[in-house]
């Protein structure tokens, strides 16, 4: 049964001349009101109750995986018919292995401590007033994303554990997948006595629904966009609801002079080829002018199918390895495919200048055996994640022990980096007295 049934009846009864935009605003407002009521139930739910909900969703996803994968196949078929790139189809695709990953993430979330109610700080003042600052849910979260059915499960699980209700706009590319996932999530919540309206979708209203979410200030507490640059910038520039910006990933790796090929080759191959369509994949490789591992690294990347977009000095370093001459726009491109920009820099300062000029603030890495260079890179590179001698693919909530993530925040207010449970909470001051009055 559609979770938008009541809103659909409302739309049917509305005046004939009302616009689709007004209808969407009315429907989203109704869903937000129901989400607000659900959030009050979640705010008082204890950890055991919320964990039962997470495990119920995991069990339902396991039991209904065939139906979910079948629904996903319809989205993939429609995507191919529209000429969707293989990189975007990869983001859209659900397999048995990826469903297993979603189930594991939900189970891991159930095993994590509940942040709600945790005391951040506290003290008793000289006048006897007792103070505590505690973590509390945000309330109603809105998520706008595209072609990522895994996000439907991830954010539903994170919102539930952190005591929040969530409204989802998952986009038309994943409509069949999201509908199947949403139905099983809502049924699972009801099976443990939690309100189904804690997770709802505005997808029935398409882009108008997304616009209505962006204008629902006072009804939605925070919006989290997740997707490409166009989507994110549209939400950031349009929304009146507060936004936590999750950024595109123009990710850099700097190969220092001292780094060995033995370390660099497997890291670069993992960072570029393991799953090129995701935001923590490396997009630009910066080579020290005297990096002894450079030629071997470039050859290994080419053998793995990577197309190398190189500047003149990197072309010389590549030797017999085939390359493509880079153009200026390459340094600012998030390929999300088996393409890699390669530039040569004279030193660490040159690498950091390039990163400052072209980074989106997501993730940067240095491969080096020079401790002083590593420490300078950590101190001076201003991105949400800075990595030393490891793949950029570790910028991920699951990999960092957060259970899952809503996205990678590239802003500096409230949350930065992978957004897990703690990042979906805010704080409240509790002041307790015994008849105190201020003099």
Residue pairs with C-beta under 8 A, 6 or more apart in sequence:
1 183
2 8
2 204
3 182
3 183
3 186
3 196
3 197
3 200
3 201
4 27
4 31
4 200
4 201
4 204
6 30
7 26
7 27
7 30
7 31
7 204
8 27
8 204
10 26
10 27
10 30
11 23
11 26
11 27
14 22
14 23
14 26
20 205
20 208
21 208
21 211
21 212
23 205
23 208
24 202
24 205
24 206
24 208
24 209
24 211
24 212
25 212
25 215
25 216
27 202
27 204
27 205
27 209
27 212
28 167
28 202
28 205
28 209
28 212
28 213
28 216
28 219
29 212
29 216
29 219
31 167
31 197
31 200
31 202
32 140
32 167
32 216
32 219
32 220
33 219
34 197
34 200
35 140
35 165
35 166
35 167
35 197
35 198
35 200
36 139
36 140
36 165
36 219
37 195
37 197
38 165
38 194
38 195
38 196
38 197
38 198
39 137
39 139
39 140
39 163
39 164
39 165
39 198
41 194
41 195
41 198
42 50
42 137
42 160
42 163
42 164
42 165
42 194
42 195
42 198
43 116
43 136
43 137
43 163
45 163
45 194
46 114
47 114
49 192
49 193
49 194
50 114
50 160
50 161
50 163
50 194
51 110
51 161
52 192
53 160
53 188
53 189
53 192
53 194
54 106
54 107
54 109
54 110
54 157
54 160
54 161
55 106
55 107
55 110
56 188
56 189
56 191
56 192
57 106
57 153
57 156
57 157
57 160
57 184
57 185
57 188
57 189
58 103
58 106
58 107
58 110
59 188
60 184
60 185
60 187
60 188
60 191
61 68
61 99
61 102
61 103
61 106
61 153
61 181
61 184
62 99
62 103
64 180
64 184
65 96
65 99
67 180
68 94
68 99
68 177
68 180
68 181
68 184
69 94
69 95
69 96
69 99
71 176
71 177
71 179
71 180
72 92
72 93
72 94
72 149
72 174
72 176
72 177
72 180
74 176
75 92
75 149
75 173
75 174
75 175
75 176
75 177
76 89
76 92
76 93
78 173
79 88
79 89
79 92
79 147
79 173
80 89
84 92
84 173
85 337
86 337
87 276
87 277
87 335
87 336
87 337
88 147
88 173
88 277
88 336
90 275
90 276
90 277
91 147
91 148
91 277
91 278
92 147
92 148
92 149
92 173
92 174
92 177
94 149
94 150
94 177
98 150
101 150
101 398
102 150
102 153
102 154
105 153
105 154
105 157
105 398
105 403
105 404
106 153
106 157
106 404
108 398
108 403
108 404
109 157
109 158
109 161
109 403
109 404
109 421
110 161
111 403
112 161
112 402
112 403
112 421
114 161
114 421
115 135
115 162
115 421
115 422
115 425
116 135
116 136
116 137
116 162
116 163
116 425
117 134
117 135
117 136
118 134
118 135
119 132
119 133
119 134
120 133
120 134
120 135
120 427
121 132
121 133
122 130
122 131
122 132
122 133
123 131
124 130
124 131
125 131
127 436
128 433
128 434
128 436
129 431
129 432
129 433
129 436
130 431
130 432
130 433
131 429
131 430
131 431
131 432
132 429
132 430
132 432
133 427
133 428
133 429
133 430
134 427
134 428
134 430
135 422
135 425
135 426
135 427
136 163
136 425
136 426
136 427
136 428
137 162
137 163
137 164
137 424
137 425
137 426
138 162
138 164
138 221
138 222
138 424
138 425
138 426
139 164
139 165
139 221
140 164
140 165
140 166
140 167
140 219
140 220
140 221
141 155
141 159
141 164
141 165
141 166
141 167
141 220
141 221
141 222
141 223
141 224
141 424
142 166
142 167
142 168
142 169
142 213
142 216
142 220
142 222
142 223
142 224
142 241
143 151
143 155
143 166
143 167
143 168
143 169
143 223
143 224
143 225
143 226
143 406
144 169
144 210
144 213
144 214
144 223
144 224
144 225
144 226
144 227
144 231
144 235
145 151
145 168
145 169
145 170
145 171
145 225
145 226
145 227
145 231
146 170
146 171
146 173
146 174
146 226
146 227
146 228
146 231
147 171
147 173
147 174
147 227
148 170
148 174
148 226
148 227
149 170
149 174
149 177
149 178
149 181
151 170
151 226
151 406
151 407
152 168
152 170
152 174
152 177
152 178
152 181
152 182
152 185
153 181
153 185
154 397
154 404
154 405
154 406
155 166
155 168
155 224
155 406
156 166
156 168
156 185
156 199
157 403
157 404
158 403
158 404
158 405
158 406
158 419
158 420
158 421
158 424
159 165
159 166
159 198
159 199
159 424
160 189
160 194
160 198
160 199
161 403
161 421
162 421
162 422
162 424
162 425
163 425
164 424
165 197
165 198
165 199
165 200
166 198
166 199
166 200
167 200
167 201
167 202
167 213
167 220
168 178
168 182
168 199
168 200
168 201
168 202
168 203
169 201
169 202
169 203
169 209
169 210
169 213
170 178
170 201
170 203
171 178
171 203
171 227
172 203
172 206
175 203
178 201
178 203
179 201
179 203
182 199
182 200
182 201
185 199
186 196
186 199
186 200
187 196
189 195
189 196
189 198
189 199
190 196
202 209
202 210
202 212
202 213
203 209
205 212
211 238
213 220
213 223
213 239
213 241
214 223
214 235
214 238
214 239
214 240
214 241
215 239
215 240
215 241
216 241
217 240
217 241
220 241
221 241
221 242
222 241
222 242
222 243
222 244
223 235
223 239
223 241
223 242
223 243
223 244
224 243
224 244
224 246
224 406
224 407
224 419
225 231
225 232
225 234
225 235
225 236
225 243
225 245
225 246
225 407
226 232
226 246
226 406
226 407
228 248
228 334
229 248
229 334
232 245
232 246
232 247
232 248
235 243
236 243
236 245
244 407
244 409
244 411
244 414
244 415
244 419
244 423
245 409
245 410
245 411
246 406
246 407
246 408
246 409
246 410
246 419
247 279
247 360
247 361
247 362
247 384
247 408
247 409
247 410
247 411
248 279
248 334
248 360
248 362
249 278
249 279
249 280
249 281
249 283
249 334
249 360
249 362
249 363
249 408
250 283
250 284
250 332
250 333
250 334
250 358
250 359
250 360
250 362
251 271
251 279
251 280
251 281
251 282
251 283
251 284
251 362
251 363
251 364
251 365
251 392
252 282
252 283
252 284
252 285
252 286
252 351
252 354
252 355
252 358
252 359
252 364
252 365
253 267
253 268
253 271
253 282
253 284
253 285
253 286
253 364
253 365
253 366
253 367
253 392
254 286
254 288
254 345
254 348
254 351
254 355
254 364
254 365
254 366
254 367
254 368
254 377
255 264
255 268
255 285
255 286
255 287
255 288
255 291
255 293
255 294
255 297
255 367
256 288
256 291
256 348
256 366
256 367
256 368
256 369
256 370
256 373
257 288
257 289
257 290
257 291
257 292
257 370
258 368
258 369
258 370
258 373
259 291
259 293
259 367
259 368
259 369
260 292
260 293
260 369
261 292
261 293
261 296
261 297
263 367
263 389
264 293
264 296
264 297
264 367
265 293
265 296
265 297
265 300
267 365
267 367
267 389
267 390
267 391
268 282
268 285
268 297
268 300
268 301
269 300
269 301
269 304
270 391
270 393
271 281
271 282
271 365
271 391
271 392
271 393
272 281
272 282
272 301
272 304
272 306
272 338
272 340
273 301
273 304
273 305
273 306
273 338
274 281
274 391
274 393
275 281
275 393
276 335
276 336
276 337
276 338
277 336
277 337
278 336
278 393
279 334
279 362
279 408
280 362
280 363
280 392
280 393
280 394
280 395
280 396
280 408
281 336
281 392
281 393
282 340
282 365
282 392
283 333
283 334
283 335
283 339
283 340
283 341
284 331
284 340
284 341
284 342
284 343
284 354
284 358
285 297
285 340
285 341
285 342
285 343
286 342
286 343
286 344
286 345
286 350
286 351
286 354
286 355
287 294
287 297
287 314
287 317
287 342
287 343
287 344
287 345
288 294
288 344
288 345
288 346
288 347
288 348
288 351
289 313
289 344
289 345
289 346
289 347
294 314
294 317
295 317
295 318
295 319
295 321
298 308
298 314
298 317
298 318
298 321
298 323
298 342
299 318
299 319
299 321
301 308
301 340
302 308
302 321
302 322
304 338
305 338
306 338
306 339
306 340
307 324
307 338
307 339
307 340
308 314
308 318
308 321
308 322
308 323
308 324
308 340
308 342
309 323
309 324
309 325
309 326
309 327
309 330
309 339
309 340
309 341
309 342
310 318
310 323
310 324
310 325
310 326
310 341
310 342
310 343
311 326
311 342
311 343
311 344
313 343
313 344
314 323
314 326
314 342
314 343
314 344
315 323
315 325
317 344
318 342
323 342
326 341
326 342
326 343
330 341
331 341
331 343
331 354
331 357
331 358
332 358
333 339
333 341
334 360
343 354
345 351
345 353
345 354
348 373
348 376
348 377
351 366
352 377
352 380
352 381
355 364
355 381
355 383
356 382
359 381
359 383
360 410
361 382
361 383
361 384
361 410
362 383
362 384
362 385
362 395
362 408
362 410
363 383
363 384
363 385
363 386
363 387
363 392
363 395
363 408
364 377
364 381
364 383
364 385
364 386
364 387
364 392
365 386
365 387
365 388
365 390
365 391
365 392
366 373
366 374
366 377
366 386
366 387
366 388
366 389
367 389
368 374
368 377
368 388
368 389
374 388
374 389
377 386
377 388
378 386
378 388
383 410
384 395
384 408
384 409
384 410
384 416
384 417
385 392
385 395
385 408
385 417
385 418
387 394
387 395
393 399
394 400
395 408
395 417
395 418
396 405
396 418
397 403
397 404
397 405
397 406
397 418
397 419
397 420
398 404
398 405
400 418
400 420
402 418
402 420
402 421
403 420
403 421
404 420
405 418
405 419
405 420
406 419
406 420
406 423
406 424
407 418
407 419
408 417
408 418
408 419
409 415
409 416
409 417
409 418
409 419
409 423
410 416
414 423
414 426
415 423
